[in-house]
Amino acid sequence: MAPLIELRDIKKSYQGDGVNTLALGGVSFSINKGEFVSIMGPSGSGKSTLLHILGLLDKPSEGKYFFDGHDTTKFDEPFAAHFRNEQIGFIFQAFHLLARSTVMENVLLPLQYSSIPKNQHEKRALTVLEKVNMLHRLKHRPSQLSGGEKQRVAIARSLVNNPKVLMADEPTGNLDSQSGKNVMETLDALHEQGHTILVITHETPAARYAQRIIRVQDGVIVADQDSEGVHGHNGYEK
């Protein structure tokens, strides 16, 4: 079976003030459907650039990126935006919830831009909110939620289009250790249900929930190995 994600010798450079800065220096790896993978690296390592390419928010300067068999380097921007909304669920460190909207309204938002019939929207939103244990907060606004609850709502929103992969960028970065543990356990439970999950993080406890850790430094992969903490047993301290 072909991998869900396949990068072949991805390079990314930026031009500025006559200087060419190489952010990624030839990255190759693949992720299979149903895997839980962490990408780790210090600030400036290239992991954020890598996430932007994986999430179709940016294009590589060189190399090929295949998503579910599609050569994404051939996508124009309108098609990339449509594909991204249908196939990829994003979870960000800063949550990006709409302050004046309720939990339910925030989760419904991605469905407005989808091909899913409107009569199915509410049922889908309730289903994913149940998955993250947030049904009791449907009518609350983000200001009435804890950081961990906000992130669980963001996870529900990322799931509502039933994407092929969830991509989380430092999902525990704004949380205390207990809330971070709860969020990673939520992602771990989603993985157990068959979801493909990719977490970008610099935090070892969060990374250990993955089956596999890819380490990036100075724009190249320096390690790609099975995690000691499969299914979260060596994640945050209990």
N, C-alpha and C positions, 0 to 999 in steps of 0.2 A: 504494500500500500504506500502510495506517495505521501511524503510529509505534508502537514498542513502549512508549515512555514519553511522556506528554504532560502538562505542567503548564500550567494556565490561571489566571493571576493569583492565585498562591498567596500568602496572607498568614498569618503566625503571630505571635500576641502572647501574652505571659505576664502574669498578674496576680500581684502580690506586694506586701504592705504598702500596699495602696491605690494602687499605681503600675502603670500599664499599659506594659509594655516590648514594643516592636515588634521581633521578630527577623527576620522576612521581610516586605518591604513591597510585594509584588506581583511574583512571579517567574513568568515564562512561558518555556518552551522545550520542545523535543521531542527524543527520541533514537530513532533507527531501529535495527531489528534488525541486529546485526553491527557497530555502531559502537564505537569506543574513545574515550571522552570523559573529560577531567579537569575537575574543578571545583576552582578555586584561590581562595584568599582568606586574608587575615591572620586571626589569632585574633580572635574576636568578630565576624567578618564575616557570620555566618549560615550558613556552609557545613555545620556539624554539624547544625543544625536542619533544613536542607534534606535532608541524608542520612537523618535520622530519618523524615522524611515520605516520601521516596523508598523507604525500606526498610520502610514500613508499621509503624514503631515508634512513630509519633505521627501525629496528624491535623492538617490545617491548620485555622486559625480561619476562613478564607474561601478560596474558589477551588475548582477541580476538579483532580483527579489521576486520569488514565486510565492503566491498565497493561494493555497488550495488549487494549485496547478495553473493559476493565472500569472502571466508575466506583468507585474505591476508597474515596471519601468515604462511600459507602453501606454499606461493610463493617462488621459488628459485630466485637468483639475476637476471639472464637473463630474466626470465619471468616478474619479478617485474619491470625491466627497460622498457621492451616493453609495459607493462600495463600502466605504469606511462606516457609514451610518448603519448599513445592513449587516455587516460582517464582523465588526470590531466593537467591543464595549470598553470604554475608558473609565479608569478610576484615578483621580488626581489627589495629590497631597492636600490641596486647598479646598477639596470637596466640590466647588463650583455649583453649589445649589442656589436657586433663585430665592432671594431673601423674602420676597413678598408672597411667594407661592407656598401652598401646603405641601406636606410630604407626598400626598397623592398626585398633586399637580406637577411636582418636580419629576416624579417617576413616569408620568404620562407624556412628558415633553418629547422624548425622541420618537414616539409613535406618530406624532404629527407629520414627520418627514418620511414616514415609512409607507410601504405598500400594504400594510396590514389593515384589513377592514375596520372601520371605526367602531362597529358594534362589538369588537373583540378587545378594544383597548383597556377598558376597566378591568375585565377579567384577567388580562395579562398582568396589569399593574398589581392587582391583589395577589396573584400567584407569586410574583417575585418578592413582594414585600413580606409574604409569609415565609419565603425561603430565608430571609435575613432577619426574621423575628421582629418586624416593625409594624405589624398590623395595628398595634395599639396606639400608634402615633399618626394615623392617617391625616388628621385635620390640624396637626401641629405645624408651625412654621420653623425654619432652621434655627431661629434665635431661641426657640424653646427646647432645643435638643442638645445633648452632650456631644463632644467631639466624636466619640465612638459611634453614637447614633447617627450623626450626620454622614459618617463614612459608610455606614450600613445602608442608608438611603441612597447614597451615591452608587453603591454596589448594585442595589436593586435597579436603579435607573440604567446602569450599564448592561443589565441582563434582559431588559424588557423587550428588546428586539430579537432576542434569542441569537446572539452573535456566535460566530464560530470560535472566537477567542476573547478572553478578558485580559486587558493590558493595564496593569496598575503601576503608577509612577509614584514611588515613595509613599505607599498608602498608609503607613504608620508614622510618617514624619512629623505630623502635628499632634500626635496623641501621646498620652502617658502610657506607661508599660502595660497596665491592665487593659486599657482600651485597645492598645495595639495588639495585644494577645487575642482579644475578642474578635477583632477584625480579621486577623490571620486565621483564626479558627473558623470564621465564616467562609473565607476563601478556601480553606482546606475542605470544609464540608461540601462546597460547590464542586471542588475537584473530585470528591468521592462520588458525586452524582454524575460525573462524566464531563464536566466542563474543562476546557483547555485554558490554563492560566499562566500568564507571564508577569512576573513582578520585578520591577526595577527598584533596587534598594541599596543603601550602603550599610544597613543594619543587619548584622549577623543573625540575631534571633529571628527576624522576619524571614530572612533568606532560607533558614533551615527548615521551614515548612515545606519547601519545594522538594521534588524528587531529585532535582539536578540543579547545580549552580554553575553558571558561566561567569568567569571573572574577566573583567576588561580593565586594561591599564594602557595609558598612552595610545589609545585608539586601536589596540589589537587584543585578541583573546589570549590570556596567559594561562587559563585553566578551564576545563569543561569536565566536570566530574559529578558522580552521584553524591547527593547530600547525605550526611549522616542522619539527618532529621526527617526521613520520609514520614509523611502523615503527621508532622508537627511534634513528634515526641521529644525532640531536642530543641524546640523553639524557645519561646519565652519561659522563664522560670515560673513554676507554678507557685 
